[in-house]
Amino acid sequence: MTTAFITHTDCLKHVTPDGHPEQVARLQAVLKRFEAPEFDALDRHEAPLAEKSHILRVHPEAYYDKVEAAEPATGWTQLDADTHMSNGSFRAGLLAAGANIEAVDLVASGQADNAFCAIRPPGHHAETSTSMGFCLFGSVVVGAKHALEEYGYDRVAIVDFDVHHGNGTQDLVWNDDRIFFASTHQMPLYPGSGAAHETGASGNVMNIPLQANADGAALQAAFNNSILPALDHFKPDMIFISAGFDAHYADPLANLNFTEDDFVWATHALAKAAKRLCGGRLVSTLEGGYDLEALAASTAAHVKILMEYSA
C-alpha cells in the first residue's frame, strides 16, 4: 500500500511575530522538500478540520471556547510567553488535530500502511486547560483518542522524541491506562517536566531524560533498554509518533547532538515495532524543529523510512 502524507496550506496562516522560532517558514521548508520526485509515491491528503467533539475528548469545552475567542482580527494575541495566535490560528489548530483524525482513519481502515502529518502549530505542550510552548491543542492525543473510541482498539502508544518533554501529552494521558506515552528529551530544559519518576496514574508514562550534548548512542540506549521492551509488553493496536526534530545538533533551541541518521534509526525501530505488534499501523506527526535545513532534511529522512515500510 502507501504512506499517507497529510497537510493543509491553511496551516501557513497561523502567523507568529517576527523572530518567533515557530514560524511559517518551518512548514514551508518541509513542504518544499516533499516536492522532490522521490516522494511522488506518497498518498497525499488535505487535512480536514477536527470537529469540536474530537477536541472535547481531550480538552474541556471551556478551554476550547477560550482558545476560539482569543483569536484576534488583526495582529497577535499572546496566550503565554511563547504561544501566539493570529487571525487563522484557530483554524490551523483544528487542521493540525484533523490531520491526525484523517491519518487514523486512513491507517485503521487499511487505506494506508502508515501516515505522516505535516502540520503546525505543534501540539505536545498543550495541557488539558493550558496552551503553552507554541501549542493550542493536543493533536496527537486527539488522534489517539479517536483510534480508541472509533475503531475499538484497546491500547495505543505515543512515542515522543522531540528535544522538549511532551508535558501536554503526559497531562492528557496521565489517567488513561489505554494510552502508553514514552518520551526522550533533554533535561534540564523547557518545560521542566519529564523526570523519570513521572510515570502516570497506572505506570502508563515513561520518561527518559537525556543530558545536554547526548548523541544518538543515548537515543538508541533509551529505545533498546526501555521504550521498545515497554512497547512489546504493552502491545498497542496503533503507534503514534510525536516527531520533533529539534534534538538535531544544528537546532538553536536545545543542546542534543542527533543527526538525520539518528532519526532514521528511531523511525526504523518504531516502524519495526509497529509491524511486529499492530500490523504496521503507525501515525507520525510533526512537532518541533527550528533550524530550517535540519528540519526539512530530518523530516524527509523520517518519511523515507515510513515509505520503505509501506512498499
Order of alpha helices (4+ residues) and beta strands (2+ residues): beta-alpha-beta-alpha-alpha-beta-beta-alpha-beta-alpha-beta-alpha-beta-beta-alpha-alpha-beta-alpha-beta-alpha
